[in-house]
């Protein structure tokens, strides 16, 4: 019966009206979407879908995600799909030459999930983690970002906690300080995985420019804030960054953007 009703709605509701109605429905009351596509399989982090989300039950990912979540890195709700994108990219990078780099670490949830997922301690690679570990820095927030409500600070000091989290991993290197000033401290000559999540345009573009030539062919750069409305200045900047280098940013419904190194 519901399948027939879904088909009826698809055939008789104009697409423009259907879109407006769906946009009016919140995550809990998504009745029309349920009727059209079936029950939601995923509703987190601004992303609602009825498509397959079986990766969440993968034991390897579930265990890694649990460890990352326990760092307190995402206290406002689960973000399974966004984290899985990182794990997928990291798993791909394992077979490539080069080290891992994360610019924007906070309490280390992403990095620890990745570490657990790929058993990073067993790899002949280093993982460099760069952050102030105490939030955003005023001088690197543009006027446009200020106008969007981005302010200095915003995160609790967590350097000691991150040191403790990664103490068991000798091939994980923690670099405290402000990007771009700390970028030369990354000793990697080749990079196979680069995650950028610093919530401000100028440090992120500086990191992308600094590491671009070190990214090996096939490496992936993940820009965490690319699709988020509050970080539109970053999207504009990364679109230009990619265009200048003859590549494209792949936008994801998670809010992330992917750049593949040719």
N, C-alpha and C positions, 0 to 999 in steps of 0.2 A: 504493500500500500504506500509506504513512504517513498519507495523508488519512483512510483507513478506520480506522486505529488511533487517530488523534486523535478521530474521532467516537465510537469505542468508549469511549475514556477519558472524554469529556465526558458520555456517557450512563450510565456505570456507576460513576464515582467521585463520591461525595457532594461538594458544593461545599465544605463545611467541611473535609473531609479533604484535598481537592485544595489548598485554600489553605494548610493547615498544611504539606503536603509541599513546596509551592513555596517557602514561607518558609524551609524548612530547606536549600534548595539554594543554593549560592553562585553567583556570576556565571559561574564557569568550568565548573561541573558542572551546569548548568541543563538536565538531560536531559529532564525531564518537560515543561518549558515548550517546549523544542524540538519534542518530539513533538506537543504540543497545538497549537502556533501556528506552527511552522516556525522556521528559524534566526533568532537575534537580529539585528536591524538596528542596534541601539544598546545599549551597555552601558557607561555612564560615570556618575560623579557620583551614584551611588545610584539610577539610573534604567535599567531594562532593559526593552526592548520588541522585539516582532517587527513593529511597524507601520512605515510608510514614514518614512524619514529622509533623503530625497533632498536636503534643504536643505544637507546637509553637503558635497555635491558642487557646489553653486552656486559658480561661479568668484568672483563678487563677495564672497560670504561667506567662502569659503576663504582668499582673500587677506587680508581684513580680520582674520579670526581668527588667521592666522599672525602678522600684525604684533602683535596684542595678546598672543599667547602669548610672543613674544620679549621682552616686558618682564619676564618672570619672575613674573607675577602668579598663575599657577596651577601651581606646580611639582609638585603631588602627583597630577596626572592631568588628562586633558582634560575639558572642560565645554562641549562644543559646543552642546548644546540650551539650556542656561541663557544662554549668550551670544547665541544666535540670538533668543531672546525679547527681549532688550535691543535687538538690531538691528531686529527687527520693529517694536517700539514706537517706536524712534527714527525709523525710516523713515516711520511713520505721522505722527509729530509734525512732520516737515519741512513738511507742508502746512498746519500750524496756526500761528497767531501765537504768538510767545513764545520765550523762550530755553530752553536745556537746563541742568539742574542735576544733579550727582552728589554725594551725601553719602556718603563712604566710598570712597576712591579707591585706597589702597595704592600700588602701582607703576604704576597707570594702564592696566591691561590692558583692562578693560571700556571705558573712555573712548576709548582709542586704536582699539579695534575698531569702536566706533560711529562715530568720526571718519572712519575709512577707509571704512566701509560707506556712509555717506550723503554723503561728500565734504564734510565740515562746513566746511572752509575756504572753500567757495564760497557758503555760506549767509549771509543777512543776520541772523545770530543770534550770541549769545554762549553759550559752554558754561562754566559755573562748576563747578570741582572743589574740593570741601571735604574736608579731612582733617588729622589731626595729622601724618601722614606718619612716625609713629613708634609707632603702636599705640594700644591702648585706655588710657583714663584712669581711675584708681582711683575717683575720686569719682562717676563716672557709671555704675558697675557696682552694680546692686542686690544686696541680700543673697540674693535668690532666684537671681540669675545667678551669684553667687559659689558658691552651693551646687551649681550645675550645672557648675562647673569653669571658669567664665569668669574670666580674670585680666587685670590691667593689662599693657600692653606687648603681647607676642605677635607683633610685626612689626618687622622691621629698619627703621632710619631710611632714608628713600628720597626725601627732598624734592629733593635735587640731581638725582637720576636722573629724577624726574618733570618737573622744570623742563627738563631737556635733551630729554626725549621730546617735549614739547609746544612747544618753542621755535619750530618752524616755523609755528605756528598762532596768529596774532595775535588771533583771536577766541575763544581758550580762556584762561580766567582761573583761575589757581591761587590758592586761599585756604588758607593754612596756619594751623592753630589748632584749638581744640576746639569742636565743635558741642555746645550751642547758642550759644556765645558769639560765633561768627563769622557767624552767620546774617544779621545786619544788613548785612554787607559785600557780600552779593549784591544788585546794583543792579537786577536784572530787575524790571520791573513786571508782566510776563506770563510765564508758564512753560508750555511745551507738553510737556515731558518731565522727569520727576523719578525718579531712581534713588536708593534708600536702602539702604545696606549698611554699617552701622557696628557690627554684632554686639552691640549693647546697646540695651535698651529705651528708656531715658529720652532719649538724644540722638535716636533715630529718631523717637519720637513728637513731640519738640520740633520737629524739622525738618518733619514732616508737618503739624503745626498751623501753623507759621510760613508754609509755602508754599501751604496749601490754597486760600486766597482768591485767590492769584495764578495758580493753575492755570486755564487756559482750558477752556471746554467741549470735551470730547473728549480732553483730555490724559490721559495714563496715568502713574500712580505705580507703580513696580516696587519691591516690598519683597523684597529678596534672601533674607533669612533666615526668612521667614514660616513655612515648613513644616518647618524643621529642628528635630529633637527637642531639641537642646541650647538652642535659642532659643525655647522655648515661651512665655516671658514676653512676648516680642515679639508672638507670635500673639495672645495674649489681649488685649494692649493695642491692637493694630491692629483686632481684631474690634470692640472697644468704640469705637475712633475712627471706624470706618466706620458702625457702628450709629447713633451720635449724629448723623451727617450724612446718614442715610437712604440709604446705599449699602452694597454688599457687597464683601468681598474675594474675588476669584476665586483659589482655591488651584490651583497647578499641580504636576504630578508632579516637576518640576525642583526643588521646594522653594521656589520664588518665590510671591509673592502679587501680584495685580494689582488696582488700584483705578482705576476710570474716573471722571473728573470729569463730572458731568451737565452 
